[in-house]
């Protein structure tokens, strides 16, 4: 996994939060990069440093949630086996 500085991580999170905030009121296929950039207070080029498109933002979030859930289940199963 790549190492990133705190500013990069904070920007990445702002973009993700902006997409999910917009998604509350707008269908995903109608959310524009421009709207995300305005919501996240970034330039369009900054968006593309972090993501390829809107769907890559949601894909990353879903994959991270899936990995967290799998990790939780694995740890829970180990606790059941080894009390």
C-alpha positions in Angstrom: 0.0 0.0 0.0 1.2 3.5 -0.8 2.2 5.8 1.9 0.5 9.3 1.8 1.0 12.4 3.9 -1.8 13.7 6.2 -2.9 16.4 3.6 -3.3 13.8 0.9 -5.3 11.6 3.2 -7.5 14.5 4.4 -8.2 15.5 0.8 -9.0 11.9 -0.2 -11.5 11.7 2.7 -13.1 15.0 1.8 -13.7 13.8 -1.7 -15.3 10.6 -0.5 -17.5 12.5 2.0 -18.5 14.9 -0.7 -19.7 12.1 -3.0 -21.7 10.4 -0.2 -23.2 13.7 0.8 -24.3 14.5 -2.7 -25.6 11.0 -3.1 -28.1 11.6 -0.3 -30.0 13.9 -2.7 -28.8 13.0 -6.2 -28.7 9.7 -8.0 -25.1 8.5 -8.3 -25.2 8.6 -12.1 -26.2 12.3 -12.0 -23.4 13.5 -9.6 -20.8 15.4 -11.5 -17.1 15.8 -10.8 -17.7 19.5 -10.8 -20.3 19.2 -8.0 -17.9 16.9 -6.0 -15.1 19.4 -6.4 -17.3 22.3 -5.3 -18.5 20.3 -2.2 -15.0 19.2 -1.3 -13.4 22.6 -2.0 -10.8 21.2 -4.4 -9.8 21.7 -8.0 -10.9 19.2 -10.7 -7.3 18.2 -11.3 -7.0 17.3 -7.6 -10.0 15.0 -7.9 -8.2 13.1 -10.7 -5.0 12.7 -8.6 -7.1 10.7 -6.2 -9.8 9.0 -8.3 -10.6 8.1 -12.0 -14.3 8.8 -11.7 -17.3 9.0 -9.3 -17.7 5.2 -9.4 -14.1 4.7 -8.3 -14.9 6.7 -5.1 -17.8 4.4 -4.3 -16.0 1.3 -5.3 -13.1 2.1 -2.9 -15.5 2.8 0.0 -17.4 -0.4 -0.6 -14.2 -2.4 -0.8 -12.9 -0.8 2.4 -16.2 -1.6 4.2 -16.0 -5.2 2.9 -12.5 -5.6 4.1 -13.4 -4.2 7.5 -16.4 -6.6 7.8 -14.3 -9.6 6.8 -11.6 -8.6 9.3 -14.2 -8.3 12.0 -15.8 -11.6 11.2 -12.3 -13.3 11.2 -11.4 -11.8 14.6 -14.8 -12.8 16.0 -14.5 -16.4 14.8 -11.0 -16.6 16.4 -12.4 -15.4 19.7 -15.1 -18.1 19.6 -12.5 -20.8 18.9 -10.0 -19.4 21.5 -12.0 -17.9 24.4 
